Amino acid sequence: MCSFCDQKSITGQHCRLTAQQVKDAAETALRTLHNAAQNAEIAFFGGSFTAIDRQYMLSLLQAAYPYVEKGQVSGIRVSTRPDAIDWEVLQLLKQYGVTSVELGAQSMDDGVLSANGRGHSAQDVEKASALIRKAGFSLGLQMMTGLYKSSEALDMYTAKKICAICPQTVRVYPTLVLRGTRLAQLYTDGLYAPPSLESTVALCTQLLSLFEGEGIRVIRLGLHSSEGLRSAYVAGPFHPALRQLCQSRQILCHVLEQIKKKQFPCGPLVLHVHPKTLSKLTGQKKSNLRELARRGYPAQVYQDEMLAEDVIEIEPGK
């Protein structure tokens, strides 16, 4: 078993999912989302979907497929291991309306994968990804930062290897120490020290910019907060709004680049921004404004609905 896994805590699912529960969840979504459900997917996460008992897997797909067949949802998304993919299982998934397959790559360094007991190689990720794309599915890859025996350099290496595979989507999960895992024992024994939240935000900001620059959608950054996760949490860079922290850091970096490019001397600045971008610009507890002031650029921020959401206008203040 891999060093960091505690799927019950991560997903909040402590009992074996039944076909009836799949139907109940789909019906609830249809009532809640109304017509918007037509653009939604039924997703099976929290384990290696194609590695579970075949009849059980089919029972779940058979429960979900009618909603795809009737056009009530757009498709089915599943998550699985890279070494649990072959042509036969992909054809089976296609028969039952699966449209997206995500692989838990976690790292593209074989040494890191081995140290964490993943049981697959980086080559397995590449081979499975090629099969998934050949079969016509949307491909998603998942990576983890801060794994045992990894480093920021190896995490960036993983991200660049993922970019080379060209998935449609990616999820980035900073490693957390959860009670009952081998990683928790390594942490207790002093053999593993999780990265700080600050270093994780700095790294994930780079990853977010890298993936977005390659046209890869980052559909998740950080684990979703749940009661199970909170009760199992031991250590690590958890924050319920990690993505927002990284997006805010991205904007700070952009502002600093513009200051340098336009050669603004130290002194007051006036920033104009769309209202929807305001909180990301100012930062959590106005951290970005404090950082600008620390660097000699006290800033006043004004909202302008005429600006695009990704545009920040900067001019000298008085």
WOHU-V742731 format. One line per field, one symbol per residue. ss: DSSP state (H for helix, E for strand, C for the rest). Layout:
ss: ???
This chain:
ss: CCCCCCHHHHHCCCCCCCHHHHHHHHHHHHHHHHHHHHHCEEEECCCCHHHCCHHHHHHHHHHHHHHHHCCCCCEEEEEECHHHCCHHHHHHHHHCCEEEEEEEEECCCHHHHHHCCCCCCHHHHHHHHHHHHHCCCEEEEEEEECCCCCCHHHHHHHHHHHHHHCCCEEEEEECEEECCCHHHHHHHCCCCCCCCHHHHHHHHHHHHHHHHHCCCEEEEECCCCCHHHHHHEEEECCCCCHHHHHHHHHHHHHHHHHHHHCCCCCCCEEEEECHHHHHHHHCHHHHHHHHHHHCCCCEEEEECCCCCCCCEEEEECC
